[in-house]
Amino acid sequence: MEDLTFPEFIKLHTKTEHADLEKKLAGIIKRIRNRQQYIHLLRMFHGYYHSLETEMEQYLKNERIPDIEQRRKANALLQDIRDLGGDSQWQPVQVKTPVIDSYARALGAAYVLEGSTLGGVITANMIRSQLPDLPAGKGFSFFNCYGEQALEMWKKFRTYLLALTRKEDQEATAETARQTFLKFKVWIDKYEPVF
């Protein structure tokens, strides 16, 4: 890790798991052919994001991450479901998330959620082209969560990672990021037959 910045180290540490998850999601997204399938995809994301954000919230506070409220995404998923005519009542689900018992571990999970915003616009465009009948401007607040500010928000998140200087914390963050990818893929496997 001596020759790498901490964000570069996490990227390398999670490379395989990230690629596996991305491949799995891309396959599902390419098969979406109707509004109900898209709503189901949003529900799948919501189950994992809501569970993860609930675990993370006691550690990710304004003092360390001043824009944490803007970074929450579970409510955007519910809004998209509502906007598309789906039932947005939250149903408790059993989701296995990584162990999050410290700021460092919460930051590792956040790394995965924040990194996903960089490809959100591409995903939104892909789904929109497959479902041209969706109402204009509706159903994509999750995938377009930061709009034009996506890269800027990612750069700001990197500063939070760079502020973590203790080796033990960095290792916990990197391993939790890896586990977040792995457990998200397990969660997706429960839904895949529906698509």
Buried (B, 14 or more C-beta within 10 A) or exposed (E): BEEEEBBEBBBEBBEEBBEEBBEBBBEBBEEBEEBEBBBBBBBBBBBBBBBBBEBBEEBBEEEBBEEBEEBBBBBBBBBBBBBBEBEBEBEEBEBEBBEBEBBBBBBBBBBBBBBBBEBBBEBBEBBBEBBEEBEEEEBBBBBBBBEEEBEEBBEBBBEBBEEBEEEEBBBBBBBBBBBBBBBBBEBBEEBEEEB
